[in-house]
Amino acid sequence: MLDQNYLVAKMHRMKSALSQKSIAKRLRGIREGLGLGNQAVLAARLGATVNQYNNWETGTAKIPVSYATRLCVLTGVTLDYIFRGEVSALPVRLVTLLPSELDAGLAASGQ
């Protein structure tokens, strides 16, 4: 029989990985949707290395709040959008420019 603590820890790691991948997709969507250039250009504007930014955008590492805040100041997106995907507080002009996770889900399902 599997240890309950082991299962809880494994579920937590899986949830964390999924949310990290979602954050990564939103970071890429912000960069591409707002025409902020390639990863090197945006990394420089944030004061990060290209390696750091690439790790955030691929989901290898989670973007620190300090850099996410810089991205918010630069673009007008919110921390809620970056970390939770919450669009309700975004300016309308940004909502129309950023790729929708709903659209991505429909595309993946073939609709």
For each residue, the residues with C-beta under 8 A, 3 or more apart:
1:
2: 6 7
3: 6 7
4: 7 8
5: 8 9
6: 2 3 9 10
7: 2 3 4 10 11
8: 4 5 11 12
9: 5 6 12 13
10: 6 7 13 14
11: 7 8 14 15
12: 8 9 15 16
13: 9 10 16 17
14: 10 11 17 18
15: 11 12 18 19
16: 12 13 19 20
17: 13 14 20 21 59
18: 14 15 21 22
19: 15 16 22 23 83
20: 16 17 23 24 59 61 62
21: 17 18 24 25 59
22: 18 19 25 26 85 101
23: 19 20 26 27 56 59 62 63 82 83
24: 20 21 27 28 56 57 58 59
25: 21 22 28 29 59 101 104
26: 22 23 29 30 81 82 85 98 101
27: 23 24 30 31 56 57 63 71 82
28: 24 25 31 32 57
29: 25 26 32 33 98 99
30: 26 27 33 34 36 71 75 77 82 98
31: 27 28 34 36 37 39 42 57
32: 28 29 35 36 99
33: 29 30 97 98 99
34: 30 31 75 94 97 98
35: 32
36: 30 31 32 41 42 45 74 75
37: 31 40 41 42
38: 41 42
39: 31 42 43 50 53 54 57
40: 37 43 44 50 53
41: 36 37 38 44 45
42: 31 36 37 38 39 45 46 53
43: 39 40 46 48 49 50 52 53 54
44: 40 41 47 48
45: 36 41 42 74
46: 42 43 53 67 70 71 74
47: 44 67 70
48: 43 44 52 53 67
49: 43 52 53
50: 39 40 43 53 54
51: 54 55
52: 43 48 49 55 56 61 67
53: 39 40 42 43 46 48 49 50 56 57
54: 39 43 50 51 57 58 60
55: 51 52 58 60 61
56: 23 24 27 52 53 59 60 61 62 63 67
57: 24 27 28 31 39 53 54
58: 24 54 55
59: 17 20 21 23 24 25 56
60: 54 55 56
61: 20 52 55 56
62: 20 23 56
63: 23 27 56 67 68 71 82
64: 67 68
65: 68 69 79
66: 69 70
67: 46 47 48 52 56 63 64 70 71
68: 63 64 65 71 72 79 82 83
69: 65 66 72 73 79
70: 46 47 66 67 73 74
71: 27 30 46 63 67 68 74 75 77 82
72: 68 69 75 76 77 78 79 82
73: 69 70
74: 36 45 46 70 71
75: 30 34 36 71 72 94
76: 72 90 91 94
77: 30 71 72 81 82 90 94 98
78: 72 81 82 86 89 90
79: 65 68 69 72 82 83
80: 83 84 86 89
81: 26 77 78 84 85 86 87 89 90 98
82: 23 26 27 30 63 68 71 72 77 78 79
83: 19 23 68 79 80
84: 80 81
85: 22 26 81 101
86: 78 80 81 89
87: 81 90 95 98 100
88:
89: 78 80 81 86
90: 76 77 78 81 87 94 95 98
91: 76 94 95
92: 95 96
93: 96 97
94: 34 75 76 77 90 91 97 98
95: 87 90 91 92 98
96: 92 93
97: 33 34 93 94
98: 26 29 30 33 34 77 81 87 90 94 95
99: 29 32 33 103 104
100: 87 103 104
101: 22 25 26 85 104 105
102: 105 106
103: 99 100 106 107
104: 25 99 100 101 107 108
105: 101 102 108 109
106: 102 103 109 111
107: 103 104 110 111
108: 104 105
109: 105 106
110: 107
111: 106 107
